[in-house]
Amino acid sequence: MNRFYISKVTAYKHDGGESSIQLEDGVNIIYGPSNTGKTLILKYINFIFGSDYIPESDIQIDKVSIDIKTPSEASAVISRKLSEKKVFISNSTIENVSDGEYFLKRKKNISDVYLSLIGIKPPVNIFSVQDYTKKQSLTWNSLKNFFFLSESNVASESVYFASTNFFNSTAELGCLKYLVDGIERKLPEEFKDSEKQNIKNAALIEYIKQELDELEKQRKGLVNESMGINYSELETIVKEKNQLLTEATANLNKLLEEDSNFGKEYTSVQDEMYELELLLDRLYELETQYISDIERLKFIIDGEKVRKNIPQNTKCPYCNNPLQPRAHKTYILAETKELEKVQKNLQELRETIQYNESEKITLHSKLTDINASRAEISQKTSSIQSEIQNIVKSVSELKELLKLSSDIESIDSMKEKQQAKLKNLESIPIAKPSVSFEIKSEFEATFFDNVEKFMDTIIKNTDFENYESIEIDRKSFDIKINGNKAKKNQGKGYRAFLNSLYANALTYYLSQNGKYSPGLLLLDSPILTLKEEERKQDSSDSMKKELMKSFIEYGDARQIIIVENDIPEIDYSKVNRIEFTKRQDKGRYGFID
């Protein structure tokens, strides 16, 4: 079984000093006079376990810590400052227990660490009412009541592990039952179905309420916007705006049609211009050719005239022999006629070029006029389009205003429907399945038999006055003496004795038979008040001795820490005894020197 024990408790002072006490696995008894810091040790342990109560002392303490160990000697140091609601773990060699900062109520909760040390894997839920409607988390603090009896509750009149005067047996016995068998109770199927339906209905109701709130906000906004609006006048204005829109659209279409016609004409003139420029290119090319021909012919004619006046050679320039003169044929007349013909053609060509250039200018002027007309149309078109946009925007805004009235009516209709749905849902009664459990009846007879037998064995060895039997009341789960005498009718010392005996028996049972065991028993002054005038002195002494013997004899698988003023004379050879003397000249004065 997983468990741990406390090997050391340390208190750190503001001035840097510290005081500590070494503890062992098994039975530890810290005893001595009052005001020596014995109770403070248990308070510090309780504080590090997660208590909200801040321990006070005459010495200024800044921080406290406990060293813990497991049976396998893995260890960790757990510390907490008195001014903080967080706990620190350091030097941990325990598996799955990491160094760092832990909190009392948030994620990374120190309670989960303590539960994991005894083998419990959180989260574990315990139902706190019998009809399954409420549950709470199993925490280290909810288990602490079973193994920690402070000086104020060790003599409690009610069952010792009750966390308050109003004992919630379902919750606290549910925690005990989980320690016994480790079974986490689940919701019955019929409860799950009804719970799902309740959750669904509640969600629908909340959703509809939110929708109604939103619709009301929208309605108020629309009503504010519609204030001062004359809807009949708005309708007349909308009709007038629509008429203007129709006229403007007709004018725009007419202009667009004119622009289209000009566009076609422009394309036609451009085609003519292209053909004319192509023709002129050819005419200019022909003109160049004619000019070249005229120059060639003039060159030939001029050459012929020059050659006519050049004398012929009568002798060979190489052999000086006489040469026979040859007759020279002239082409001047033919070339002259050809020249005149070409010049005439050139003149006619230039007249044609001049005519076509004139036509080109006419076409260019026509294109310019068309572009001017289209630019004027474009300007008018833009103006009309802007006018149309303004009219459309104005009409849209006016229609939105007209729509306010119908929107308000629509919202009113929607609200009416949703309110009907809400009324119908709210009239549905909350499903309460007739399923419940009685936690007290689920404890087996062997549980009671074992715990009662343990207590009976101890008491029989004492001189408990008029003792016959001890049992656990199946209704209150508290102790009854002799079948009917409730514990609350006993004196304070006897109540402390019985509560301590019950705690010893219960924690021993868990260590031997439970699925989980805290593995601890912390008791503050279990026998201090066991002196009463109406009781015999020897009876009180025997009860002290047997109670203390029971802690020693049945200390298996637990660490027991007992704080007491005086202890009876018995064999303490197996006990770690720590005595505080409250004397400077003898032994240890107290916990914080």
ZAMARGU-4260 file (C-alpha; in steps of 0.2 Angstrom, whole numbers, plus 5000, padded with zeros to 4 digits):
<rodrens>
0) 5000/5000/5000 | 5007/5017/4995 | 5010/5029/5010 | 5023/5041/5017 | 5028/5047/5034
5) 5035/5064/5041 | 5054/5062/5046 | 5057/5080/5051 | 5047/5096/5056 | 5057/5113/5054
10) 5052/5131/5059 | 5062/5145/5051 | 5064/5162/5061 | 5064/5179/5053 | 5081/5182/5060
15) 5088/5166/5051 | 5088/5154/5065 | 5078/5138/5064 | 5072/5124/5075 | 5068/5106/5070
20) 5062/5089/5077 | 5066/5072/5070 | 5052/5060/5068 | 5052/5041/5064 | 5040/5029/5055
25) 5030/5021/5068 | 5025/5029/5085 | 5032/5046/5090 | 5027/5054/5107 | 5031/5072/5111
30) 5028/5076/5129 | 5032/5088/5142 | 5024/5104/5151 | 5012/5116/5143 | 5019/5130/5132
35) 5034/5121/5126 | 5028/5121/5107 | 5021/5103/5107 | 5005/5108/5099 | 5013/5120/5088
40) 5022/5105/5079 | 5005/5097/5074 | 4998/5115/5069 | 5013/5117/5058 | 5010/5100/5050
45) 4992/5104/5048 | 4997/5121/5040 | 5008/5112/5027 | 4994/5100/5023 | 4984/5115/5017
50) 4975/5122/5032 | 4970/5140/5030 | 4973/5143/5049 | 4990/5152/5052 | 4999/5145/5067
55) 5004/5158/5080 | 5018/5158/5092 | 5028/5170/5103 | 5043/5168/5092 | 5043/5176/5075
60) 5042/5162/5062 | 5043/5165/5044 | 5042/5148/5036 | 5039/5130/5041 | 5043/5114/5032
65) 5041/5095/5034 | 5053/5082/5027 | 5043/5067/5021 | 5049/5049/5016 | 5041/5034/5008
70) 5045/5016/5014 | 5057/5015/4999 | 5067/5029/5007 | 5062/5041/4993 | 5060/5059/5000
75) 5055/5077/4998 | 5054/5093/5007 | 5038/5102/5008 | 5038/5120/5014 | 5026/5135/5016
80) 5028/5153/5022 | 5016/5159/5035 | 5011/5174/5024 | 5007/5164/5008 | 4994/5152/5002
85) 5006/5142/4992 | 5017/5127/4995 | 5034/5123/4988 | 5042/5106/4985 | 5060/5104/4984
90) 5074/5090/4983 | 5061/5077/4978 | 5066/5060/4974 | 5049/5053/4974 | 5042/5047/4958
95) 5029/5058/4950 | 5032/5072/4963 | 5040/5086/4955 | 5049/5101/4963 | 5040/5118/4961
100) 5026/5129/4967 | 5009/5121/4972 | 4993/5130/4977 | 4979/5126/4990 | 4964/5129/4978
105) 4970/5131/4960 | 4977/5120/4947 | 4993/5111/4952 | 4985/5108/4969 | 4996/5102/4984
110) 4981/5091/4989 | 4983/5081/4973 | 5002/5078/4978 | 4997/5071/4995 | 4983/5060/4988
115) 4995/5053/4975 | 5007/5048/4989 | 4994/5036/4996 | 4990/5030/4979 | 4974/5040/4974
120) 4974/5047/4957 | 4964/5063/4957 | 4951/5069/4952 | 4939/5058/4962 | 4921/5065/4965
125) 4911/5061/4981 | 4892/5064/4981 | 4887/5075/4995 | 4869/5072/4995 | 4859/5056/4993
130) 4849/5061/4977 | 4865/5063/4967 | 4861/5082/4964 | 4878/5088/4972 | 4895/5081/4973
135) 4912/5087/4979 | 4930/5083/4976 | 4939/5071/4987 | 4954/5081/4994 | 4968/5079/5007
140) 4958/5090/5019 | 4942/5080/5017 | 4953/5064/5023 | 4962/5074/5036 | 4948/5073/5049
145) 4950/5054/5050 | 4968/5054/5056 | 4971/5071/5064 | 4963/5076/5081 | 4967/5093/5087
150) 4967/5098/5105 | 4950/5107/5101 | 4941/5092/5094 | 4949/5077/5102 | 4935/5078/5115
155) 4921/5081/5103 | 4904/5077/5108 | 4899/5072/5090 | 4908/5059/5079 | 4926/5064/5079
160) 4929/5065/5060 | 4914/5077/5057 | 4921/5092/5049 | 4908/5104/5057 | 4895/5103/5070
165) 4883/5099/5056 | 4889/5082/5051 | 4886/5079/5032 | 4887/5060/5034 | 4884/5057/5015
170) 4900/5067/5010 | 4911/5062/5024 | 4906/5044/5025 | 4907/5044/5006 | 4926/5049/5008
175) 4928/5035/5021 | 4919/5022/5010 | 4931/5027/4995 | 4946/5024/5007 | 4939/5007/5011
180) 4935/5000/4994 | 4942/5013/4981 | 4926/5013/4971 | 4920/5030/4964 | 4901/5031/4963
185) 4894/5035/4946 | 4877/5042/4941 | 4864/5030/4938 | 4858/5029/4920 | 4840/5036/4924
190) 4848/5050/4933 | 4859/5054/4919 | 4845/5054/4907 | 4835/5066/4917 | 4850/5077/4921
195) 4853/5078/4902 | 4835/5084/4899 | 4836/5097/4914 | 4853/5103/4907 | 4845/5104/4889
200) 4830/5113/4895 | 4840/5125/4906 | 4851/5129/4891 | 4836/5132/4880 | 4828/5144/4892
205) 4845/5154/4894 | 4847/5154/4875 | 4829/5161/4872 | 4831/5174/4886 | 4847/5180/4878
210) 4837/5181/4861 | 4823/5190/4869 | 4836/5203/4876 | 4844/5205/4859 | 4827/5207/4851
215) 4822/5220/4863 | 4838/5230/4861 | 4835/5229/4842 | 4817/5235/4844 | 4822/5250/4855
220) 4835/5255/4842 | 4823/5254/4828 | 4810/5264/4838 | 4823/5278/4842 | 4827/5279/4823
225) 4809/5280/4818 | 4804/5294/4830 | 4797/5309/4820 | 4796/5300/4803 | 4780/5304/4792
230) 4778/5287/4783 | 4765/5294/4770 | 4776/5308/4766 | 4791/5296/4764 | 4781/5286/4751
235) 4777/5301/4740 | 4796/5306/4740 | 4801/5289/4735 | 4789/5289/4720 | 4796/5306/4715
240) 4813/5299/4716 | 4809/5284/4706 | 4802/5295/4692 | 4818/5305/4692 | 4827/5289/4691
245) 4817/5283/4676 | 4820/5299/4667 | 4839/5300/4671 | 4840/5281/4665 | 4831/5285/4648
250) 4843/5300/4645 | 4858/5289/4649 | 4853/5276/4637 | 4850/5289/4623 | 4867/5296/4626
255) 4875/5279/4626 | 4866/5275/4610 | 4873/5291/4602 | 4890/5287/4608 | 4889/5269/4600
260) 4884/5277/4584 | 4899/5289/4584 | 4910/5275/4589 | 4904/5265/4573 | 4907/5281/4562
265) 4924/5283/4570 | 4929/5266/4566 | 4923/5268/4548 | 4933/5284/4546 | 4948/5276/4553
270) 4947/5262/4540 | 4946/5275/4526 | 4961/5284/4534 | 4971/5268/4534 | 4967/5264/4516
275) 4971/5282/4511 | 4988/5281/4520 | 4992/5265/4512 | 4988/5272/4495 | 4999/5288/4499
280) 5014/5277/4504 | 5013/5268/4487 | 5011/5285/4478 | 5026/5292/4487 | 5036/5277/4483
285) 5031/5278/4464 | 5036/5297/4464 | 5053/5292/4471 | 5055/5280/4457 | 5049/5293/4444
290) 5062/5305/4450 | 5076/5292/4449 | 5071/5288/4431 | 5071/5306/4426 | 5089/5308/4434
295) 5095/5293/4425 | 5088/5299/4408 | 5095/5316/4410 | 5112/5308/4414 | 5111/5298/4398
300) 5107/5312/4387 | 5120/5323/4395 | 5133/5309/4392 | 5128/5308/4374 | 5130/5326/4371
305) 5148/5326/4378 | 5153/5310/4369 | 5148/5318/4352 | 5162/5331/4354 | 5176/5319/4359
310) 5188/5315/4344 | 5191/5297/4339 | 5209/5288/4339 | 5216/5285/4322 | 5231/5275/4328
315) 5232/5261/4340 | 5240/5267/4357 | 5250/5250/4358 | 5256/5247/4340 | 5254/5264/4332
320) 5245/5256/4317 | 5231/5266/4309 | 5213/5262/4315 | 5198/5261/4305 | 5185/5274/4311
325) 5168/5267/4317 | 5151/5276/4315 | 5143/5281/4332 | 5124/5278/4334 | 5116/5291/4346
330) 5100/5289/4357 | 5097/5307/4362 | 5081/5308/4353 | 5073/5293/4361 | 5080/5297/4378
335) 5073/5314/4376 | 5055/5307/4372 | 5056/5295/4386 | 5061/5309/4398 | 5046/5319/4393
340) 5035/5305/4396 | 5041/5301/4413 | 5040/5320/4418 | 5022/5320/4412 | 5018/5305/4423
345) 5027/5313/4438 | 5016/5328/4436 | 5000/5318/4436 | 5006/5308/4450 | 5009/5323/4461
350) 4992/5330/4457 | 4985/5313/4463 | 4996/5314/4479 | 4990/5332/4482 | 4972/5326/4481
355) 4974/5312/4492 | 4983/5322/4505 | 4968/5334/4505 | 4957/5319/4508 | 4968/5314/4522
360) 4966/5331/4530 | 4947/5330/4528 | 4946/5313/4536 | 4958/5318/4551 | 4946/5333/4554
365) 4931/5321/4554 | 4940/5310/4567 | 4943/5326/4578 | 4925/5331/4577 | 4919/5313/4581
370) 4931/5313/4597 | 4925/5330/4602 | 4907/5324/4601 | 4911/5308/4611 | 4920/5318/4624
375) 4905/5329/4626 | 4893/5313/4627 | 4905/5306/4640 | 4904/5321/4651 | 4885/5321/4650
380) 4885/5302/4654 | 4896/5304/4669 | 4885/5318/4675 | 4869/5308/4673 | 4877/5292/4681
385) 4882/5302/4696 | 4864/5309/4697 | 4857/5291/4696 | 4869/5285/4710 | 4863/5299/4721
390) 4845/5295/4717 | 4848/5277/4720 | 4856/5280/4737 | 4843/5292/4742 | 4829/5280/4737
395) 4838/5266/4747 | 4840/5277/4762 | 4821/5281/4761 | 4816/5263/4759 | 4827/5259/4774
400) 4817/5272/4784 | 4801/5264/4777 | 4807/5247/4782 | 4809/5252/4800 | 4790/5250/4803
405) 4789/5233/4796 | 4805/5228/4805 | 4797/5233/4821 | 4782/5223/4817 | 4793/5208/4813
410) 4803/5209/4829 | 4787/5210/4839 | 4781/5194/4830 | 4797/5185/4834 | 4797/5191/4852
415) 4779/5184/4854 | 4784/5167/4847 | 4800/5166/4858 | 4790/5171/4874 | 4778/5158/4870
420) 4792/5145/4869 | 4800/5152/4885 | 4783/5150/4894 | 4781/5133/4888 | 4799/5128/4894
425) 4798/5136/4911 | 4781/5127/4914 | 4790/5110/4912 | 4794/5103/4929 | 4812/5099/4933
430) 4815/5081/4931 | 4818/5073/4948 | 4821/5054/4946 | 4817/5044/4961 | 4834/5037/4963
435) 4845/5039/4979 | 4857/5029/4990 | 4860/5028/5008 | 4879/5028/5011 | 4878/5022/5029
440) 4869/5006/5023 | 4883/5002/5011 | 4897/4998/5024 | 4898/4980/5026 | 4896/4971/5043
445) 4915/4966/5043 | 4919/4984/5044 | 4910/4987/5060 | 4915/4970/5067 | 4933/4974/5064
450) 4933/4992/5071 | 4922/4987/5086 | 4932/4972/5090 | 4948/4982/5090 | 4940/4995/5103
455) 4932/4982/5113 | 4949/4973/5116 | 4957/4989/5122 | 4943/4994/5134 | 4942/4977/5142
460) 4960/4979/5148 | 4955/4995/5157 | 4944/4998/5172 | 4932/5008/5162 | 4917/5010/5174
465) 4903/4998/5171 | 4909/4994/5154 | 4899/4980/5145 | 4901/4983/5126 | 4906/4996/5113
470) 4898/4998/5096 | 4897/5010/5081 | 4879/5018/5080 | 4874/5013/5062 | 4864/5030/5061
475) 4876/5043/5068 | 4892/5032/5065 | 4898/5038/5083 | 4902/5027/5097 | 4889/5020/5109
480) 4893/5012/5126 | 4884/4997/5133 | 4871/4998/5119 | 4862/5014/5123 | 4874/5026/5131
485) 4879/5040/5119 | 4897/5046/5120 | 4891/5064/5122 | 4885/5059/5139 | 4902/5055/5145
490) 4914/5067/5153 | 4927/5077/5143 | 4941/5065/5147 | 4932/5050/5143 | 4926/5058/5126
495) 4944/5061/5122 | 4949/5043/5127 | 4934/5036/5116 | 4938/5047/5101 | 4956/5043/5101
500) 4952/5025/5103 | 4940/5026/5088 | 4953/5035/5077 | 4966/5022/5081 | 4954/5008/5077
505) 4948/5016/5061 | 4965/5021/5054 | 4972/5004/5059 | 4958/4996/5050 | 4961/5006/5034
510) 4980/5002/5035 | 4976/4983/5036 | 4960/4981/5025 | 4957/4997/5016 | 4960/5000/4997
515) 4969/5017/5003 | 4976/5022/5019 | 4982/5040/5025 | 4995/5030/5034 | 4995/5044/5048
520) 4987/5047/5065 | 4990/5063/5073 | 4983/5066/5091 | 4984/5081/5102 | 4982/5077/5121
525) 4971/5061/5120 | 4974/5058/5139 | 4977/5076/5146 | 4959/5078/5153 | 4957/5060/5159
530) 4956/5065/5177 | 4938/5068/5184 | 4932/5069/5202 | 4918/5057/5199 | 4930/5043/5192
535) 4941/5032/5202 | 4960/5037/5200 | 4965/5019/5196 | 4952/5018/5182 | 4959/5034/5174
540) 4977/5027/5175 | 4972/5011/5167 | 4963/5019/5153 | 4979/5030/5149 | 4990/5015/5149
545) 4980/5004/5138 | 4976/5018/5126 | 4995/5022/5125 | 4999/5003/5123 | 4986/5002/5109
550) 4995/5015/5099 | 5012/5006/5102 | 5005/4988/5099 | 4995/4993/5083 | 5007/5005/5075
555) 5009/4994/5060 | 5009/5003/5042 | 5006/5020/5050 | 5015/5034/5058 | 5008/5040/5074
560) 5012/5057/5082 | 5005/5060/5099 | 5007/5076/5109 | 5004/5075/5127 | 5009/5083/5144
565) 5011/5068/5155 | 5013/5050/5149 | 5009/5034/5159 | 5023/5022/5164 | 5024/5008/5152
570) 5037/5001/5140 | 5042/5014/5127 | 5057/5004/5120 | 5048/5004/5102 | 5044/5022/5103
575) 5052/5038/5097 | 5050/5048/5113 | 5054/5067/5113 | 5053/5076/5129 | 5052/5095/5131
580) 5057/5100/5149 | 5054/5118/5150 | 5070/5120/5159 | 5086/5127/5153 | 5097/5116/5163
585) 5089/5099/5158 | 5086/5091/5141 | 5077/5101/5127 | 5068/5116/5133 | 5054/5116/5119
590) 5052/5115/5101 | 5057/5133/5097 | 5072/5137/5109
</rodrens>
